[in-house]
Amino acid sequence: MIGMQIDIGILEQMKTNTGDSVLALSARQPVLLVFLRHFGCTFCREALNDISKRKKYIESTGTQLVFVHMTDDETAERYFNRYNLHDNVHVSDPECAYYAAFGLTKGTFTQLFGLHSWIRGFNSGVMQGHGVGPLLGDGFQMPGVFVIQDGEIKDAFIHKLASDRPDYDDLIKNCCQLA
């Protein structure tokens, strides 16, 4: 999938909370498109924390950060605000249609609840304090991260386990000019 065109129609359909399509955004600058797990998931919360810490750097590369989530925009914004991710651009996808269009599948038992995920979940949820919350979306949906420029996938991180932790800096460094 990397280096290939994603269906332009899908990118055009993906309307953000600001009214722009992901296709239009990717024509202006690289887009770091982050497909989140449900907001009750400790790994989703960990990802929001990681991205919050890297947001200034990501933006300094000229990259537009865009989240895809499974709730309504108002609920999503409450979670983004908890992690100091104010005024973010995001796409609501409660039916997970965009997740599927990007090849993100439903997780297997091992991907979601295997030993590695339990160990990482304890560390993230308890030791790091991200906790767990109510199921806000499809609890089986796997996440992923894509760098899109001019409607083309330049790089991607497809989670093998729900507990995988992407290196956001590494994803954008190959296709973005560093400031």
C-alpha positions in Angstrom: 0.0 0.0 0.0 2.9 2.4 0.7 3.8 4.5 -2.3 0.6 3.7 -4.0 -2.5 5.8 -4.5 -5.3 5.3 -2.0 -8.8 5.7 -3.6 -9.0 9.4 -4.2 -12.8 9.2 -3.6 -12.2 7.9 -0.1 -9.9 10.8 0.7 -12.4 13.3 -0.7 -15.2 11.7 1.4 -13.1 12.0 4.5 -14.4 15.4 5.7 -12.8 16.9 8.8 -14.4 18.9 11.6 -13.1 22.0 9.8 -14.9 21.1 6.6 -11.8 20.2 4.5 -11.3 16.8 2.9 -8.2 14.8 3.7 -7.4 14.9 0.0 -7.4 18.7 0.0 -5.3 18.8 3.1 -2.8 16.4 1.6 -2.5 18.6 -1.5 -1.3 21.5 0.7 1.1 19.6 2.9 1.9 16.1 4.2 -0.8 14.7 6.5 -0.1 12.4 9.5 -3.4 10.5 9.5 -3.8 8.8 12.9 -6.6 6.2 13.1 -7.3 5.7 16.8 -8.7 2.9 18.8 -11.7 3.7 20.9 -11.2 6.4 23.5 -11.7 4.1 26.4 -8.7 2.0 25.4 -5.6 2.7 27.4 -3.5 2.4 24.2 -5.6 5.1 22.5 -5.0 7.4 25.6 -1.3 6.6 25.5 -1.2 7.5 21.8 -2.9 10.8 22.5 -0.3 11.5 25.2 2.6 10.5 22.9 1.3 12.7 20.1 0.6 15.6 22.5 4.3 15.6 23.5 5.3 15.5 19.8 2.7 17.8 18.3 5.0 20.9 18.0 7.7 18.9 16.4 5.3 17.2 14.0 3.9 20.6 13.0 7.4 22.1 12.7 8.0 19.6 9.8 5.2 21.1 7.9 3.0 18.1 8.6 -0.8 18.4 9.3 -2.0 16.1 12.1 -5.4 14.6 11.4 -7.1 12.1 13.8 -9.7 9.5 12.7 -12.0 8.3 15.6 -15.2 6.3 16.1 -17.3 8.8 18.1 -19.1 12.1 17.5 -16.9 15.2 17.2 -18.0 16.6 20.6 -17.0 13.5 22.5 -13.7 13.3 20.6 -12.9 16.9 21.4 -13.3 16.2 25.1 -10.7 13.5 24.9 -8.4 15.6 22.7 -8.6 18.5 25.2 -7.7 16.1 28.1 -4.4 15.6 26.3 -3.8 19.3 25.4 -4.6 18.6 21.8 -6.8 21.6 21.4 -8.1 22.8 18.0 -7.2 19.5 16.3 -8.4 18.4 12.9 -10.3 15.2 13.0 -12.6 12.9 11.1 -15.6 11.1 12.7 -16.0 7.5 11.5 -18.4 5.6 13.8 -19.0 3.0 11.1 -15.3 2.3 10.7 -15.7 2.6 6.9 -12.5 4.7 6.5 -10.6 2.3 8.8 -11.6 -0.6 6.4 -10.7 1.5 3.3 -7.2 1.8 4.7 -6.9 -1.9 5.3 -7.3 -1.7 9.1 -8.9 -4.8 10.3 -10.7 -6.1 13.4 -8.3 -7.5 15.9 -8.0 -11.1 16.8 -8.1 -12.3 20.4 -4.3 -12.4 20.5 -3.9 -9.0 19.0 -6.2 -7.4 21.5 -5.8 -9.5 24.7 -2.5 -11.5 24.3 0.1 -11.6 27.0 2.2 -8.8 25.4 -0.9 -6.5 25.3 -1.8 -7.3 28.9 1.7 -6.5 30.1 1.8 -3.3 28.0 -1.8 -2.5 29.1 -0.9 -2.7 32.8 2.1 -0.5 32.2 0.2 2.1 30.2 -3.1 2.0 32.2 -1.8 1.6 35.7 1.9 2.6 35.9 1.6 5.5 33.4 -1.9 6.5 34.6 -3.7 6.4 31.3 -6.4 4.2 32.8 -9.3 2.6 30.9 -12.7 4.0 30.2 -16.0 3.1 28.6 -16.2 1.5 25.2 -16.6 4.4 22.8 -16.6 2.7 19.4 -15.7 -0.7 18.1 -13.5 -2.4 20.7 -12.2 -4.8 18.1 -11.0 -2.2 15.6 -7.3 -2.0 15.1 -5.5 1.4 14.7 -2.9 2.6 12.2 -1.0 5.7 11.1 -0.4 6.9 7.6 1.6 9.7 6.0 -0.3 11.0 3.0 0.9 13.6 0.5 -0.9 14.6 -2.7 -3.3 11.7 -2.2 -0.5 9.1 -2.0 0.5 7.0 1.0 4.2 7.8 1.7 4.6 5.8 4.8 2.5 3.8 7.2 2.5 2.0 10.5 -0.1 -0.8 10.7 -0.5 -2.1 14.3 0.1 -5.9 14.6 -1.0 -5.7 18.3 -3.3 -3.2 19.9 -0.4 -2.4 22.2 2.1 -1.5 19.4 3.5 2.0 19.8 4.4 3.9 16.6 7.4 6.1 16.2 5.7 9.2 14.8 9.0 11.0 14.2 10.3 8.1 12.1 7.0 8.1 10.0 7.3 11.7 8.9 11.1 12.0 8.5 11.4 10.3 5.2 8.9 12.6 3.3 8.9 15.9 5.2 11.4 18.7 5.3 12.6 19.2 8.8 12.6 22.7 10.1 
